[in-house]
Amino acid sequence: MMINRITVSEKRGLFPEYSNLGTIGEKNATTLLFLLPSSLQGYDKKIVCETAQGSFNYTVSNDTCDLPSEVLTDNTLTLQLVLKDGDKVVWKSIPYTFTLNPTLDDSGENPITKAKAEQREDDRTELGGTLSDLTGQDLKEANWDELIDIANELPLKSKQDVLDLRKCSELTYAFAHATTPPSLITGGYKLDKEDPDNPDSSNVLIKLPFLETPNAVYRYPTTRVSQSIEECGFSIGDEAAKEICSNGKSIFNAYGGKVAANLKRLTLVGIERVVNPSDMFQGCGSLEEITLIERGNNAEKYSTGYWFEYFKDCSALQSILGTPLDMSRGTDFMRTFQRCSKLKYVRFKPFTISHSLDLSDCPALMKGKYGANSDDPGTLLSIVNGVREYRSELGQITINFSAFVKDYLTSWRCVKDDETGLYVASTQGMTLATVLTNNKGVIIA
């Protein structure tokens, strides 16, 4: 079991030894040890854990708490320490968001180990049968290594236009030591059409499970995401971070040909390693959902153009998930969200928006709850909380909104949690527009 020591500041900050809590679904994996200053000792303590499934409260005993698996179900976990004197709350920390690695199942076991120990033969038979149908070869008796080699070359037929391999968890760690990107992602194979005799028949597309590839070097322009991929996710290491983008081009965008032309959902882990990801997803018109996850390996210095045209022309993009966007990493927000006309859900790291930002091409930001079509202030509140604290010497910044969104800014209200410094939705208090203009020094345009 890992012990994560968290230094607690009187000024309400939490400073953990590790920002990563391990892997999704692990049981009894992490013990939190809170190191409190003398002024905060002697009170009853509990933690509030917030996940996509809801909010959970746990008692902290002897300054420690073992995290149960029920809160380790998502890519992120937001945690707040609360001190009480009897029934009275006397102190709350600023919420801290931890990350988790997205690969292990909810039993807490490595899927490869589990398959070998419990269901090896059943899983091997099922995968062999699937690949036999796809390739026309008899692979029912092939071993795991042979099946993975065949899957890496990935043929080739589907009765549904989409070959869904997301349940093939054996692939997740199959490329963990590879130094070249898996051809599952980059292509190099030819997929049959649904009806090979009909030239107008739909092309077969692939959905992949998340692949751990920390040693693979993704390099523009030689290892670009195949146009046969509809859904994929992978991790990047330091070497890939240096070459995944170059001169405003990346392995995802369509400069110079059809690249990632059918990619709808992408998970990218280790994004904080990339020093200059400007134009990373520029022109990715098919992307509907992007999940960007940080693992705490921050660079010493980032390019001032970090966010330049980052999501430009992502006209189908609806949700940006994962770690909240840290806008302090750059000073040039030019065309970051240009023509993101369907964007509904995005979260910003609090107090990091310090420069003017144009969101005028995003008229759907009031649909702020993931996966929902109803109106919700979540995204707009994240923008409000994302703006830096205003001081007169800083000068004002301008945030452009669509006319439709401005109506919501002037009708939705919020109140400030004095303990966290963040605004929360309320039926009373100031409107979001008032907070932006009066408290945050923002010109709404």
C-alpha positions as CSV (number, residue, x, y, z in Angstrom):
1,M,0.0,0.0,0.0
2,M,1.3,3.4,-0.9
3,I,1.3,6.2,1.7
4,N,0.7,9.6,0.3
5,R,1.8,12.3,2.7
6,I,-0.3,15.5,2.3
7,T,1.1,18.7,3.9
8,V,-1.8,20.9,5.0
9,S,-1.4,24.7,5.0
10,E,-3.2,27.1,7.3
11,K,-4.0,29.0,4.2
12,R,-6.2,26.0,3.1
13,G,-3.8,24.5,0.6
14,L,-3.2,20.8,0.2
15,F,0.2,19.7,-1.0
16,P,0.4,16.0,-1.6
17,E,3.6,14.1,-2.0
18,Y,2.1,12.4,-5.1
19,S,-0.6,13.9,-7.3
20,N,-1.4,10.5,-8.8
21,L,-3.3,8.0,-6.7
22,G,-2.5,4.9,-8.7
23,T,-4.9,3.1,-11.0
24,I,-8.6,3.2,-11.4
25,G,-10.3,0.5,-9.3
26,E,-7.4,-0.5,-7.1
27,K,-8.4,-1.8,-3.7
28,N,-6.6,-0.8,-0.5
29,A,-4.0,0.9,-2.7
30,T,-3.5,4.3,-1.0
31,T,-3.4,5.6,2.5
32,L,-3.6,9.4,2.9
33,L,-1.5,10.8,5.8
34,F,-2.4,14.4,6.6
35,L,0.4,16.5,8.1
36,L,-1.3,19.4,9.9
37,P,0.2,22.4,11.5
38,S,-0.3,22.7,15.3
39,S,-3.0,25.4,14.8
40,L,-5.2,22.9,13.0
41,Q,-4.7,19.9,15.3
42,G,-7.2,18.7,17.8
43,Y,-10.3,18.8,15.6
44,D,-12.4,16.0,14.2
45,K,-11.4,15.4,10.6
46,K,-13.1,14.1,7.5
47,I,-12.5,14.1,3.8
48,V,-15.1,14.8,1.1
49,C,-14.4,13.0,-2.2
50,E,-16.1,14.0,-5.4
51,T,-16.3,11.8,-8.4
52,A,-18.6,11.5,-11.4
53,Q,-20.7,9.1,-9.4
54,G,-21.3,11.6,-6.6
55,S,-19.9,12.9,-3.3
56,F,-18.6,10.6,-0.5
57,N,-17.6,11.5,3.1
58,Y,-15.0,9.5,5.1
59,T,-13.6,10.0,8.6
60,V,-9.9,10.7,9.1
61,S,-8.6,8.7,12.1
62,N,-5.2,9.4,13.6
63,D,-4.5,11.7,10.6
64,T,-4.9,8.9,8.1
65,C,-7.5,7.6,5.8
66,D,-7.5,4.5,3.5
67,L,-9.1,5.4,0.2
68,P,-11.8,2.9,-0.7
69,S,-12.1,1.6,-4.3
70,E,-15.6,3.2,-4.6
71,V,-14.0,6.6,-5.1
72,L,-11.2,5.4,-7.4
73,T,-13.6,5.0,-10.4
74,D,-12.7,7.9,-12.6
75,N,-9.7,9.6,-14.2
76,T,-9.7,12.2,-11.5
77,L,-10.7,12.5,-7.8
78,T,-11.4,15.8,-6.2
79,L,-10.7,15.8,-2.4
80,Q,-11.4,18.4,0.3
81,L,-10.3,18.2,4.0
82,V,-12.9,19.4,6.5
83,L,-12.2,20.1,10.2
84,K,-15.1,20.1,12.7
85,D,-15.6,21.0,16.4
86,G,-18.5,18.8,17.2
87,D,-21.2,19.6,14.6
88,K,-19.6,22.9,13.6
89,V,-17.3,23.2,10.6
90,V,-14.3,25.3,11.6
91,W,-12.1,24.9,8.5
92,K,-12.1,23.6,5.0
93,S,-9.2,23.2,2.6
94,I,-9.2,24.2,-1.1
95,P,-10.3,21.2,-3.1
96,Y,-7.4,19.3,-4.7
97,T,-7.8,17.2,-7.8
98,F,-5.8,14.0,-8.0
99,T,-5.3,11.9,-11.1
100,L,-5.6,8.1,-11.6
101,N,-4.1,5.9,-14.3
102,P,-6.8,4.7,-16.7
103,T,-5.9,1.0,-17.2
104,L,-6.9,-1.4,-14.5
105,D,-10.4,-2.9,-14.1
106,D,-12.5,-2.4,-11.0
107,S,-11.2,-5.6,-9.4
108,G,-7.9,-3.8,-8.9
109,E,-6.0,-6.4,-10.9
110,N,-4.0,-6.1,-14.0
111,P,-6.3,-7.4,-16.8
112,I,-3.4,-9.5,-18.3
113,T,-2.8,-11.2,-14.9
114,K,-6.4,-11.7,-14.3
115,A,-6.9,-13.3,-17.7
116,K,-4.0,-15.6,-17.2
117,A,-5.1,-16.6,-13.7
118,E,-8.9,-16.8,-14.0
119,Q,-10.1,-16.8,-17.5
120,R,-7.0,-17.3,-19.7
121,E,-8.4,-20.1,-21.7
122,D,-11.9,-18.5,-22.2
123,D,-10.5,-15.1,-23.1
124,R,-7.9,-16.7,-25.5
125,T,-10.6,-18.7,-27.2
126,E,-12.9,-15.7,-27.6
127,L,-10.2,-13.5,-29.0
128,G,-9.0,-16.3,-31.3
129,G,-12.5,-16.8,-32.6
130,T,-12.9,-13.1,-33.2
131,L,-9.6,-12.8,-35.1
132,S,-10.4,-16.0,-37.0
133,D,-13.6,-14.4,-38.3
134,L,-11.8,-11.2,-39.1
135,T,-8.8,-12.7,-41.0
136,G,-10.3,-15.9,-42.4
137,Q,-7.4,-17.8,-40.7
138,D,-8.0,-20.6,-38.2
139,L,-6.6,-18.9,-35.0
140,K,-8.7,-20.8,-32.4
141,E,-5.7,-22.7,-31.1
142,A,-3.2,-19.8,-31.4
143,N,-1.5,-18.7,-28.2
144,W,-1.6,-15.2,-26.7
145,D,1.6,-14.0,-28.3
146,E,0.4,-15.0,-31.7
147,L,-3.0,-13.4,-31.2
148,I,-1.5,-10.1,-30.1
149,D,0.9,-10.1,-33.1
150,I,-2.1,-10.7,-35.4
151,A,-4.2,-8.0,-33.7
152,N,-1.2,-5.6,-34.1
153,E,-1.6,-5.9,-37.8
154,L,-5.3,-5.8,-37.4
155,P,-7.4,-7.1,-40.1
156,L,-10.0,-6.7,-41.6
157,K,-13.8,-7.4,-41.8
158,S,-16.8,-6.2,-39.8
159,K,-20.5,-6.7,-40.3
160,Q,-21.2,-3.4,-38.6
161,D,-18.7,-1.0,-40.2
162,V,-16.9,-0.7,-36.9
163,L,-14.4,-3.2,-35.4
164,D,-14.7,-2.7,-31.6
165,L,-11.7,-4.0,-29.7
166,R,-12.2,-1.9,-26.5
167,K,-12.9,-5.1,-24.5
168,C,-9.6,-6.6,-25.6
169,S,-7.9,-5.5,-22.4
170,E,-5.0,-7.8,-23.2
171,L,-3.8,-5.1,-25.6
172,T,-3.5,-2.4,-22.9
173,Y,0.0,-3.4,-21.7
174,A,1.1,-5.2,-24.8
175,F,3.2,-2.2,-26.1
176,A,4.4,-0.9,-22.7
177,H,8.0,-1.5,-23.6
178,A,7.8,-0.7,-27.4
179,T,9.8,2.2,-28.6
180,T,7.8,2.5,-31.8
181,P,4.1,3.4,-31.8
182,P,1.7,0.5,-32.3
183,S,0.6,0.1,-35.9
184,L,-2.8,-0.4,-34.4
185,I,-2.8,3.4,-34.0
186,T,-0.7,4.6,-36.9
187,G,-2.0,2.2,-39.7
188,G,0.1,0.4,-42.2
189,Y,-2.7,-2.1,-42.9
190,K,-5.6,-2.0,-45.3
191,L,-9.1,-2.6,-44.0
192,D,-11.8,-4.3,-46.1
193,K,-15.0,-2.4,-46.9
194,E,-18.3,-3.6,-45.5
195,D,-19.1,-4.8,-49.0
196,P,-15.8,-5.2,-50.9
197,D,-17.6,-5.5,-54.3
198,N,-19.4,-2.2,-53.7
199,P,-17.0,0.8,-54.1
200,D,-19.5,3.0,-52.3
201,S,-19.7,0.7,-49.3
202,S,-18.6,2.2,-45.9
203,N,-15.0,1.8,-44.7
204,V,-14.5,-0.3,-41.6
205,L,-13.3,1.7,-38.6
206,I,-11.6,0.6,-35.4
207,K,-12.3,1.3,-31.7
208,L,-9.2,0.6,-29.6
209,P,-8.8,0.1,-25.8
210,F,-6.4,2.5,-24.0
211,L,-2.8,1.5,-24.7
212,E,0.1,2.2,-22.3
213,T,2.9,3.3,-24.6
214,P,5.3,5.4,-22.3
215,N,8.4,4.5,-24.4
216,A,7.0,4.9,-27.9
217,V,8.1,7.9,-29.8
218,Y,5.2,9.5,-31.7
219,R,6.7,11.7,-34.3
220,Y,5.2,14.1,-36.7
221,P,5.0,13.4,-39.6
222,T,6.1,9.7,-39.7
223,T,3.8,8.2,-37.1
224,R,0.4,9.9,-37.5
225,V,-2.9,8.6,-36.3
226,S,-4.6,6.4,-39.0
227,Q,-7.8,7.5,-40.7
228,S,-9.1,4.0,-39.9
229,I,-9.3,4.9,-36.1
230,E,-12.6,6.0,-34.6
231,E,-11.6,5.8,-31.0
232,C,-8.2,5.3,-29.2
233,G,-6.2,6.4,-26.3
234,F,-2.5,6.2,-25.3
235,S,0.1,7.5,-23.0
236,I,3.2,9.5,-24.0
237,G,6.6,9.8,-22.5
238,D,9.3,12.4,-22.6
239,E,10.7,11.5,-26.0
240,A,7.2,11.5,-27.6
241,A,6.5,14.8,-26.0
242,K,9.3,16.4,-27.9
243,E,8.2,15.3,-31.3
244,I,4.4,14.8,-31.2
245,C,4.0,18.4,-32.4
246,S,6.2,20.3,-34.8
247,N,5.9,23.8,-36.3
248,G,2.2,23.9,-35.7
249,K,1.5,20.4,-36.9
250,S,0.8,17.2,-34.9
251,I,0.1,13.5,-35.4
252,F,-3.6,14.3,-35.1
253,N,-4.3,17.2,-37.5
254,A,-4.9,17.0,-41.3
255,Y,-2.1,19.0,-42.7
256,G,-0.8,17.3,-45.8
257,G,-3.5,14.7,-46.2
258,K,-6.2,12.7,-44.4
259,V,-4.9,12.1,-40.9
260,A,-7.2,11.0,-38.0
261,A,-10.0,11.8,-40.4
262,N,-12.5,9.6,-38.6
263,L,-11.2,9.9,-35.0
264,K,-14.2,10.7,-32.7
265,R,-12.9,10.0,-29.2
266,L,-9.3,10.4,-28.0
267,T,-7.7,9.9,-24.6
268,L,-4.2,11.3,-24.2
269,V,-2.3,10.7,-21.0
270,G,0.9,12.6,-20.0
271,I,-0.1,15.7,-21.9
272,E,1.7,17.9,-19.4
273,R,5.1,16.7,-20.7
274,V,4.6,18.5,-24.0
275,V,6.3,21.9,-23.9
276,N,4.8,23.4,-27.0
277,P,1.5,21.8,-28.1
278,S,0.2,24.7,-30.1
279,D,-2.1,23.6,-32.9
280,M,-2.3,20.1,-31.4
281,F,-5.8,19.4,-32.5
282,Q,-6.1,22.1,-35.2
283,G,-8.4,21.0,-38.0
284,C,-9.5,17.7,-36.3
285,G,-13.1,18.2,-37.5
286,S,-14.3,14.7,-36.6
287,L,-13.3,14.8,-32.9
288,E,-16.3,14.8,-30.6
289,E,-14.6,14.0,-27.3
290,I,-11.1,14.6,-26.0
291,T,-9.8,13.4,-22.6
292,L,-6.5,15.0,-21.6
293,I,-5.0,13.6,-18.4
294,E,-1.9,14.8,-16.6
295,R,0.3,12.6,-14.4
296,G,2.3,15.3,-12.7
297,N,5.4,15.2,-14.9
298,N,5.4,19.0,-15.5
299,A,8.0,20.6,-17.7
300,E,10.2,23.3,-16.1
301,K,9.0,25.9,-18.7
302,Y,6.3,26.0,-21.3
303,S,6.0,27.9,-24.6
304,T,4.2,31.2,-24.5
305,G,2.2,29.9,-27.4
306,Y,1.1,26.8,-25.6
307,W,-2.6,27.3,-26.3
308,F,-2.3,28.9,-29.7
309,E,-5.0,27.5,-32.0
310,Y,-5.1,24.4,-29.8
311,F,-8.6,23.3,-30.6
312,K,-9.1,25.5,-33.7
313,D,-11.6,24.1,-36.2
314,C,-12.7,21.2,-34.0
315,S,-16.2,21.8,-35.3
316,A,-17.7,18.5,-33.9
317,L,-16.0,18.8,-30.5
318,Q,-18.5,18.6,-27.6
319,S,-16.6,17.7,-24.5
320,I,-13.0,18.2,-23.2
321,L,-12.6,15.9,-20.2
322,G,-9.9,14.9,-17.8
323,T,-7.6,17.2,-16.0
324,P,-8.8,20.8,-16.0
325,L,-7.0,23.0,-18.5
326,D,-4.1,24.9,-17.0
327,M,-4.2,28.2,-18.9
328,S,-1.2,29.6,-17.0
329,R,1.0,27.6,-19.3
330,G,0.8,30.2,-22.1
331,T,0.1,33.8,-22.8
332,D,-1.2,33.5,-26.4
333,F,-4.8,32.3,-26.4
334,M,-5.4,33.3,-30.0
335,R,-8.0,31.2,-31.8
336,T,-7.8,28.5,-29.1
337,F,-11.5,27.7,-29.5
338,Q,-12.2,29.1,-32.9
339,R,-15.1,27.4,-34.7
340,C,-15.7,25.0,-31.8
341,S,-19.4,25.6,-32.4
342,K,-20.6,22.4,-30.6
343,L,-18.4,22.7,-27.4
344,K,-20.5,22.1,-24.3
345,Y,-18.3,20.8,-21.6
346,V,-14.8,22.0,-20.6
347,R,-13.2,22.7,-17.2
348,F,-10.4,25.2,-16.4
349,K,-8.0,25.1,-13.5
350,P,-9.0,27.8,-11.1
351,F,-7.2,31.2,-11.3
352,T,-5.2,30.4,-14.4
353,I,-6.9,32.6,-17.1
354,S,-4.8,35.7,-17.1
355,H,-5.1,36.8,-20.7
356,S,-7.9,37.6,-23.1
357,L,-9.8,34.6,-24.4
358,D,-12.2,34.3,-27.3
359,L,-15.2,32.0,-26.8
360,S,-17.5,33.7,-29.2
361,D,-17.7,30.7,-31.5
362,C,-19.0,28.4,-28.7
363,P,-22.7,29.0,-28.3
364,A,-23.4,25.8,-26.4
365,L,-21.4,26.4,-23.3
366,M,-24.5,26.6,-21.1
367,K,-24.9,22.8,-21.6
368,G,-22.3,22.4,-18.8
369,K,-23.0,18.9,-17.5
370,Y,-21.2,16.1,-19.3
371,G,-23.5,14.0,-21.5
372,A,-26.5,16.1,-20.8
373,N,-28.5,18.4,-23.2
374,S,-30.2,20.4,-20.4
375,D,-28.9,23.8,-19.4
376,D,-26.4,23.7,-16.6
377,P,-24.0,26.4,-15.3
378,G,-21.0,24.1,-14.8
379,T,-18.9,25.2,-17.7
380,L,-19.6,28.9,-17.3
381,L,-18.8,28.7,-13.6
382,S,-15.5,27.0,-14.5
383,I,-14.7,30.0,-16.6
384,V,-15.6,32.4,-13.8
385,N,-13.4,30.4,-11.4
386,G,-10.7,30.0,-14.0
387,V,-10.1,33.7,-14.2
388,R,-7.3,35.0,-12.0
389,E,-8.0,37.1,-8.9
390,Y,-8.2,40.7,-10.0
391,R,-5.9,43.5,-8.8
392,S,-5.9,46.9,-10.3
393,E,-2.2,46.7,-11.3
394,L,-3.0,43.6,-13.5
395,G,-5.2,45.4,-15.9
396,Q,-8.4,44.1,-17.4
397,I,-8.8,41.1,-19.7
398,T,-11.5,40.5,-22.4
399,I,-13.5,37.4,-22.8
400,N,-15.7,37.1,-25.8
401,F,-18.9,35.1,-25.6
402,S,-21.6,34.4,-28.1
403,A,-24.8,36.5,-27.7
404,F,-26.7,33.4,-26.6
405,V,-24.3,32.6,-23.8
406,K,-24.3,36.3,-22.6
407,D,-28.0,35.9,-21.8
408,Y,-27.2,33.1,-19.4
409,L,-24.3,35.1,-17.8
410,T,-26.7,37.8,-16.9
411,S,-29.4,35.4,-15.5
412,W,-27.5,32.7,-13.7
413,R,-26.4,33.6,-10.2
414,C,-23.6,32.4,-7.9
415,V,-22.2,32.9,-4.4
416,K,-18.6,32.7,-3.3
417,D,-17.3,30.1,-0.9
418,D,-15.0,32.2,1.2
419,E,-13.1,29.1,2.3
420,T,-12.2,28.0,-1.2
421,G,-12.4,31.3,-3.0
422,L,-14.5,29.6,-5.7
423,Y,-18.0,30.5,-6.8
424,V,-20.9,28.0,-6.7
425,A,-24.3,28.1,-8.4
426,S,-27.0,29.7,-6.3
427,T,-30.5,31.1,-6.8
428,Q,-29.3,34.2,-5.0
429,G,-26.2,36.3,-5.1
430,M,-24.6,38.1,-8.1
431,T,-25.0,37.1,-11.7
432,L,-22.0,35.4,-13.4
433,A,-21.6,38.5,-15.5
434,T,-21.4,40.8,-12.5
435,V,-18.8,38.6,-10.9
436,L,-16.7,38.6,-14.1
437,T,-16.9,42.4,-14.6
438,N,-16.8,43.6,-11.0
439,N,-14.8,41.0,-9.1
440,K,-12.6,39.6,-11.9
441,G,-11.8,42.6,-14.0
442,V,-13.2,41.1,-17.2
443,I,-14.6,42.9,-20.1
444,I,-17.4,40.8,-21.6
445,A,-17.4,41.3,-25.3
